[in-house]
């Protein structure tokens, strides 16, 4: 598993790691405005 940091501090992630080419499972996160966003919100869009 890859080492992950946030602002230089180590973070522990839970769940299974997604490999390149695998379909990502749906998930929910907070954006910069503290609004919930899910993978489903971006269906059909290219996100960089």
PDB file with SEQRES, HELIX, SHEET and CRYST1 records, atoms N, CA, C and O in Angstrom:
SEQRES   1 A   48  UNK UNK UNK UNK UNK UNK UNK UNK UNK UNK UNK UNK UNK          
SEQRES   2 A   48  UNK UNK UNK UNK UNK UNK UNK UNK UNK UNK UNK UNK UNK          
SEQRES   3 A   48  UNK UNK UNK UNK UNK UNK UNK UNK UNK UNK UNK UNK UNK          
SEQRES   4 A   48  UNK UNK UNK UNK UNK UNK UNK UNK UNK                          
HELIX    1 AA1 UNK A   39  UNK A   42  5                                   4    
SHEET    1 AA1 2 UNK A   4  UNK A   6  0                                        
SHEET    2 AA1 2 UNK A   9  UNK A  11 -1                                        
SHEET    1 AA2 2 UNK A  28  UNK A  30  0                                        
SHEET    2 AA2 2 UNK A  36  UNK A  38 -1                                        
CRYST1    1.000    1.000    1.000  90.00  90.00  90.00 P 1           1          
ATOM      1  N   UNK A   1       0.848  -1.180   0.000  1.00  0.00           N  
ATOM      2  CA  UNK A   1       0.000   0.000   0.000  1.00  0.00           C  
ATOM      3  C   UNK A   1       0.894   1.244   0.000  1.00  0.00           C  
ATOM      4  O   UNK A   1       1.946   1.262   0.639  1.00  0.00           O  
ATOM      5  N   UNK A   2       0.473   2.257  -0.707  1.00  0.00           N  
ATOM      6  CA  UNK A   2       1.238   3.496  -0.811  1.00  0.00           C  
ATOM      7  C   UNK A   2       1.183   4.279   0.503  1.00  0.00           C  
ATOM      8  O   UNK A   2       0.195   4.213   1.234  1.00  0.00           O  
ATOM      9  N   UNK A   3       2.243   5.009   0.791  1.00  0.00           N  
ATOM     10  CA  UNK A   3       2.252   5.892   1.960  1.00  0.00           C  
ATOM     11  C   UNK A   3       1.541   7.183   1.576  1.00  0.00           C  
ATOM     12  O   UNK A   3       1.829   7.763   0.528  1.00  0.00           O  
ATOM     13  N   UNK A   4       0.618   7.635   2.415  1.00  0.00           N  
ATOM     14  CA  UNK A   4      -0.171   8.824   2.142  1.00  0.00           C  
ATOM     15  C   UNK A   4       0.084   9.837   3.251  1.00  0.00           C  
ATOM     16  O   UNK A   4       0.105   9.489   4.432  1.00  0.00           O  
ATOM     17  N   UNK A   5       0.281  11.106   2.856  1.00  0.00           N  
ATOM     18  CA  UNK A   5       0.444  12.175   3.840  1.00  0.00           C  
ATOM     19  C   UNK A   5      -0.510  13.316   3.525  1.00  0.00           C  
ATOM     20  O   UNK A   5      -0.942  13.486   2.385  1.00  0.00           O  
ATOM     21  N   UNK A   6      -0.828  14.087   4.539  1.00  0.00           N  
ATOM     22  CA  UNK A   6      -1.646  15.281   4.402  1.00  0.00           C  
ATOM     23  C   UNK A   6      -0.929  16.388   5.145  1.00  0.00           C  
ATOM     24  O   UNK A   6      -0.796  16.342   6.368  1.00  0.00           O  
ATOM     25  N   UNK A   7      -0.464  17.389   4.399  1.00  0.00           N  
ATOM     26  CA  UNK A   7       0.328  18.486   4.965  1.00  0.00           C  
ATOM     27  C   UNK A   7       1.521  17.953   5.749  1.00  0.00           C  
ATOM     28  O   UNK A   7       1.871  18.464   6.813  1.00  0.00           O  
ATOM     29  N   UNK A   8       2.141  16.899   5.186  1.00  0.00           N  
ATOM     30  CA  UNK A   8       3.339  16.333   5.787  1.00  0.00           C  
ATOM     31  C   UNK A   8       3.105  15.314   6.888  1.00  0.00           C  
ATOM     32  O   UNK A   8       4.056  14.697   7.368  1.00  0.00           O  
ATOM     33  N   UNK A   9       1.867  15.128   7.293  1.00  0.00           N  
ATOM     34  CA  UNK A   9       1.558  14.179   8.361  1.00  0.00           C  
ATOM     35  C   UNK A   9       1.046  12.871   7.757  1.00  0.00           C  
ATOM     36  O   UNK A   9       0.232  12.895   6.834  1.00  0.00           O  
ATOM     37  N   UNK A  10       1.514  11.731   8.270  1.00  0.00           N  
ATOM     38  CA  UNK A  10       1.052  10.447   7.731  1.00  0.00           C  
ATOM     39  C   UNK A  10      -0.435  10.229   8.000  1.00  0.00           C  
ATOM     40  O   UNK A  10      -0.945  10.586   9.062  1.00  0.00           O  
ATOM     41  N   UNK A  11      -1.116   9.640   7.026  1.00  0.00           N  
ATOM     42  CA  UNK A  11      -2.542   9.348   7.136  1.00  0.00           C  
ATOM     43  C   UNK A  11      -2.754   7.857   6.935  1.00  0.00           C  
ATOM     44  O   UNK A  11      -2.031   7.223   6.167  1.00  0.00           O  
ATOM     45  N   UNK A  12      -3.730   7.301   7.611  1.00  0.00           N  
ATOM     46  CA  UNK A  12      -4.107   5.909   7.433  1.00  0.00           C  
ATOM     47  C   UNK A  12      -5.405   5.873   6.644  1.00  0.00           C  
ATOM     48  O   UNK A  12      -6.405   6.463   7.054  1.00  0.00           O  
ATOM     49  N   UNK A  13      -5.389   5.182   5.513  1.00  0.00           N  
ATOM     50  CA  UNK A  13      -6.585   5.036   4.699  1.00  0.00           C  
ATOM     51  C   UNK A  13      -7.176   3.654   4.946  1.00  0.00           C  
ATOM     52  O   UNK A  13      -6.453   2.695   5.215  1.00  0.00           O  
ATOM     53  N   UNK A  14      -8.500   3.567   4.852  1.00  0.00           N  
ATOM     54  CA  UNK A  14      -9.150   2.272   5.035  1.00  0.00           C  
ATOM     55  C   UNK A  14      -9.791   1.836   3.719  1.00  0.00           C  
ATOM     56  O   UNK A  14     -10.074   2.665   2.854  1.00  0.00           O  
ATOM     57  N   UNK A  15     -10.011   0.573   3.579  1.00  0.00           N  
ATOM     58  CA  UNK A  15     -10.624   0.050   2.370  1.00  0.00           C  
ATOM     59  C   UNK A  15      -9.577  -0.537   1.453  1.00  0.00           C  
ATOM     60  O   UNK A  15      -8.381  -0.515   1.743  1.00  0.00           O  
ATOM     61  N   UNK A  16     -10.054  -1.062   0.338  1.00  0.00           N  
ATOM     62  CA  UNK A  16      -9.161  -1.688  -0.616  1.00  0.00           C  
ATOM     63  C   UNK A  16      -8.631  -0.662  -1.609  1.00  0.00           C  
ATOM     64  O   UNK A  16      -9.367   0.213  -2.064  1.00  0.00           O  
ATOM     65  N   UNK A  17      -7.351  -0.777  -1.939  1.00  0.00           N  
ATOM     66  CA  UNK A  17      -6.721   0.111  -2.903  1.00  0.00           C  
ATOM     67  C   UNK A  17      -7.222  -0.226  -4.308  1.00  0.00           C  
ATOM     68  O   UNK A  17      -7.331  -1.398  -4.670  1.00  0.00           O  
ATOM     69  N   UNK A  18      -7.524   0.803  -5.091  1.00  0.00           N  
ATOM     70  CA  UNK A  18      -7.979   0.628  -6.464  1.00  0.00           C  
ATOM     71  C   UNK A  18      -6.767   0.698  -7.377  1.00  0.00           C  
ATOM     72  O   UNK A  18      -5.974   1.636  -7.293  1.00  0.00           O  
ATOM     73  N   UNK A  19      -6.623  -0.285  -8.243  1.00  0.00           N  
ATOM     74  CA  UNK A  19      -5.506  -0.323  -9.183  1.00  0.00           C  
ATOM     75  C   UNK A  19      -5.871   0.406 -10.470  1.00  0.00           C  
ATOM     76  O   UNK A  19      -7.049   0.594 -10.775  1.00  0.00           O  
ATOM     77  N   UNK A  20      -4.864   0.809 -11.212  1.00  0.00           N  
ATOM     78  CA  UNK A  20      -5.070   1.463 -12.500  1.00  0.00           C  
ATOM     79  C   UNK A  20      -5.886   0.545 -13.391  1.00  0.00           C  
ATOM     80  O   UNK A  20      -5.585  -0.643 -13.512  1.00  0.00           O  
ATOM     81  N   UNK A  21      -6.923   1.098 -14.017  1.00  0.00           N  
ATOM     82  CA  UNK A  21      -7.771   0.325 -14.915  1.00  0.00           C  
ATOM     83  C   UNK A  21      -8.997  -0.271 -14.245  1.00  0.00           C  
ATOM     84  O   UNK A  21      -9.922  -0.702 -14.933  1.00  0.00           O  
ATOM     85  N   UNK A  22      -9.025  -0.308 -12.915  1.00  0.00           N  
ATOM     86  CA  UNK A  22     -10.199  -0.819 -12.200  1.00  0.00           C  
ATOM     87  C   UNK A  22     -11.240   0.283 -12.055  1.00  0.00           C  
ATOM     88  O   UNK A  22     -10.902   1.466 -11.993  1.00  0.00           O  
ATOM     89  N   UNK A  23     -12.493  -0.110 -12.003  1.00  0.00           N  
ATOM     90  CA  UNK A  23     -13.560   0.850 -11.781  1.00  0.00           C  
ATOM     91  C   UNK A  23     -13.552   1.259 -10.305  1.00  0.00           C  
ATOM     92  O   UNK A  23     -13.507   0.408  -9.417  1.00  0.00           O  
ATOM     93  N   UNK A  24     -13.594   2.546 -10.061  1.00  0.00           N  
ATOM     94  CA  UNK A  24     -13.594   3.045  -8.684  1.00  0.00           C  
ATOM     95  C   UNK A  24     -14.972   2.869  -8.060  1.00  0.00           C  
ATOM     96  O   UNK A  24     -15.983   3.081  -8.729  1.00  0.00           O  
ATOM     97  N   UNK A  25     -15.026   2.486  -6.791  1.00  0.00           N  
ATOM     98  CA  UNK A  25     -16.321   2.398  -6.118  1.00  0.00           C  
ATOM     99  C   UNK A  25     -16.839   3.804  -5.814  1.00  0.00           C  
ATOM    100  O   UNK A  25     -16.054   4.746  -5.714  1.00  0.00           O  
ATOM    101  N   UNK A  26     -18.155   3.948  -5.667  1.00  0.00           N  
ATOM    102  CA  UNK A  26     -18.695   5.259  -5.317  1.00  0.00           C  
ATOM    103  C   UNK A  26     -18.227   5.636  -3.914  1.00  0.00           C  
ATOM    104  O   UNK A  26     -18.109   4.773  -3.044  1.00  0.00           O  
ATOM    105  N   UNK A  27     -17.962   6.905  -3.697  1.00  0.00           N  
ATOM    106  CA  UNK A  27     -17.529   7.406  -2.395  1.00  0.00           C  
ATOM    107  C   UNK A  27     -18.003   8.832  -2.233  1.00  0.00           C  
ATOM    108  O   UNK A  27     -18.399   9.470  -3.209  1.00  0.00           O  
ATOM    109  N   UNK A  28     -17.968   9.340  -1.014  1.00  0.00           N  
ATOM    110  CA  UNK A  28     -18.384  10.709  -0.718  1.00  0.00           C  
ATOM    111  C   UNK A  28     -17.266  11.412   0.032  1.00  0.00           C  
ATOM    112  O   UNK A  28     -16.680  10.854   0.959  1.00  0.00           O  
ATOM    113  N   UNK A  29     -16.971  12.652  -0.379  1.00  0.00           N  
ATOM    114  CA  UNK A  29     -15.950  13.483   0.258  1.00  0.00           C  
ATOM    115  C   UNK A  29     -16.506  14.890   0.414  1.00  0.00           C  
ATOM    116  O   UNK A  29     -17.578  15.203  -0.103  1.00  0.00           O  
ATOM    117  N   UNK A  30     -15.775  15.733   1.126  1.00  0.00           N  
ATOM    118  CA  UNK A  30     -16.141  17.146   1.247  1.00  0.00           C  
ATOM    119  C   UNK A  30     -15.266  17.963   0.310  1.00  0.00           C  
ATOM    120  O   UNK A  30     -14.058  17.738   0.234  1.00  0.00           O  
ATOM    121  N   UNK A  31     -15.874  18.925  -0.416  1.00  0.00           N  
ATOM    122  CA  UNK A  31     -15.082  19.797  -1.275  1.00  0.00           C  
ATOM    123  C   UNK A  31     -14.584  20.992  -0.459  1.00  0.00           C  
ATOM    124  O   UNK A  31     -14.783  21.045   0.754  1.00  0.00           O  
ATOM    125  N   UNK A  32     -13.945  21.939  -1.123  1.00  0.00           N  
ATOM    126  CA  UNK A  32     -13.365  23.098  -0.431  1.00  0.00           C  
ATOM    127  C   UNK A  32     -14.425  23.960   0.255  1.00  0.00           C  
ATOM    128  O   UNK A  32     -14.113  24.695   1.192  1.00  0.00           O  
ATOM    129  N   UNK A  33     -15.681  23.874  -0.207  1.00  0.00           N  
ATOM    130  CA  UNK A  33     -16.781  24.622   0.409  1.00  0.00           C  
ATOM    131  C   UNK A  33     -17.513  23.796   1.462  1.00  0.00           C  
ATOM    132  O   UNK A  33     -18.580  24.183   1.939  1.00  0.00           O  
ATOM    133  N   UNK A  34     -16.920  22.642   1.822  1.00  0.00           N  
ATOM    134  CA  UNK A  34     -17.479  21.718   2.805  1.00  0.00           C  
ATOM    135  C   UNK A  34     -18.826  21.133   2.379  1.00  0.00           C  
ATOM    136  O   UNK A  34     -19.656  20.789   3.220  1.00  0.00           O  
ATOM    137  N   UNK A  35     -19.036  21.022   1.051  1.00  0.00           N  
ATOM    138  CA  UNK A  35     -20.218  20.376   0.513  1.00  0.00           C  
ATOM    139  C   UNK A  35     -19.868  18.924   0.195  1.00  0.00           C  
ATOM    140  O   UNK A  35     -18.762  18.630  -0.257  1.00  0.00           O  
ATOM    141  N   UNK A  36     -20.821  18.016   0.437  1.00  0.00           N  
ATOM    142  CA  UNK A  36     -20.588  16.619   0.105  1.00  0.00           C  
ATOM    143  C   UNK A  36     -20.623  16.433  -1.404  1.00  0.00           C  
ATOM    144  O   UNK A  36     -21.529  16.926  -2.077  1.00  0.00           O  
ATOM    145  N   UNK A  37     -19.650  15.732  -1.924  1.00  0.00           N  
ATOM    146  CA  UNK A  37     -19.576  15.379  -3.341  1.00  0.00           C  
ATOM    147  C   UNK A  37     -19.278  13.902  -3.437  1.00  0.00           C  
ATOM    148  O   UNK A  37     -18.476  13.370  -2.670  1.00  0.00           O  
ATOM    149  N   UNK A  38     -19.928  13.236  -4.383  1.00  0.00           N  
ATOM    150  CA  UNK A  38     -19.676  11.810  -4.573  1.00  0.00           C  
ATOM    151  C   UNK A  38     -19.151  11.579  -5.981  1.00  0.00           C  
ATOM    152  O   UNK A  38     -19.255  12.450  -6.845  1.00  0.00           O  
ATOM    153  N   UNK A  39     -18.597  10.423  -6.198  1.00  0.00           N  
ATOM    154  CA  UNK A  39     -18.112  10.067  -7.526  1.00  0.00           C  
ATOM    155  C   UNK A  39     -19.252  10.159  -8.533  1.00  0.00           C  
ATOM    156  O   UNK A  39     -19.047  10.575  -9.673  1.00  0.00           O  
ATOM    157  N   UNK A  40     -20.428   9.778  -8.119  1.00  0.00           N  
ATOM    158  CA  UNK A  40     -21.611   9.821  -8.981  1.00  0.00           C  
ATOM    159  C   UNK A  40     -21.888  11.241  -9.502  1.00  0.00           C  
ATOM    160  O   UNK A  40     -22.421  11.392 -10.600  1.00  0.00           O  
ATOM    161  N   UNK A  41     -21.533  12.284  -8.731  1.00  0.00           N  
ATOM    162  CA  UNK A  41     -21.744  13.666  -9.150  1.00  0.00           C  
ATOM    163  C   UNK A  41     -20.964  14.010 -10.421  1.00  0.00           C  
ATOM    164  O   UNK A  41     -21.306  14.960 -11.125  1.00  0.00           O  
ATOM    165  N   UNK A  42     -19.919  13.238 -10.710  1.00  0.00           N  
ATOM    166  CA  UNK A  42     -19.040  13.544 -11.835  1.00  0.00           C  
ATOM    167  C   UNK A  42     -19.168  12.549 -12.979  1.00  0.00           C  
ATOM    168  O   UNK A  42     -18.331  12.534 -13.881  1.00  0.00           O  
ATOM    169  N   UNK A  43     -20.200  11.723 -12.954  1.00  0.00           N  
ATOM    170  CA  UNK A  43     -20.389  10.702 -14.014  1.00  0.00           C  
ATOM    171  C   UNK A  43     -20.410  11.373 -15.381  1.00  0.00           C  
ATOM    172  O   UNK A  43     -21.134  12.348 -15.583  1.00  0.00           O  
ATOM    173  N   UNK A  44     -19.624  10.863 -16.315  1.00  0.00           N  
ATOM    174  CA  UNK A  44     -19.572  11.362 -17.683  1.00  0.00           C  
ATOM    175  C   UNK A  44     -18.699  12.582 -17.876  1.00  0.00           C  
ATOM    176  O   UNK A  44     -18.601  13.092 -18.992  1.00  0.00           O  
ATOM    177  N   UNK A  45     -18.058  13.066 -16.818  1.00  0.00           N  
ATOM    178  CA  UNK A  45     -17.211  14.250 -16.913  1.00  0.00           C  
ATOM    179  C   UNK A  45     -15.753  13.844 -16.790  1.00  0.00           C  
ATOM    180  O   UNK A  45     -15.419  12.852 -16.142  1.00  0.00           O  
ATOM    181  N   UNK A  46     -14.888  14.631 -17.427  1.00  0.00           N  
ATOM    182  CA  UNK A  46     -13.452  14.441 -17.255  1.00  0.00           C  
ATOM    183  C   UNK A  46     -13.020  15.347 -16.110  1.00  0.00           C  
ATOM    184  O   UNK A  46     -13.232  16.558 -16.159  1.00  0.00           O  
ATOM    185  N   UNK A  47     -12.419  14.766 -15.091  1.00  0.00           N  
ATOM    186  CA  UNK A  47     -11.985  15.523 -13.920  1.00  0.00           C  
ATOM    187  C   UNK A  47     -10.474  15.446 -13.840  1.00  0.00           C  
ATOM    188  O   UNK A  47      -9.904  14.355 -13.799  1.00  0.00           O  
ATOM    189  N   UNK A  48      -9.824  16.598 -13.816  1.00  0.00           N  
ATOM    190  CA  UNK A  48      -8.350  16.613 -13.765  1.00  0.00           C  
ATOM    191  C   UNK A  48      -7.861  16.832 -12.360  1.00  0.00           C  
ATOM    192  O   UNK A  48      -6.653  16.874 -12.126  1.00  0.00           O  
TER     193      UNK A  48                                                      
END                                                                             
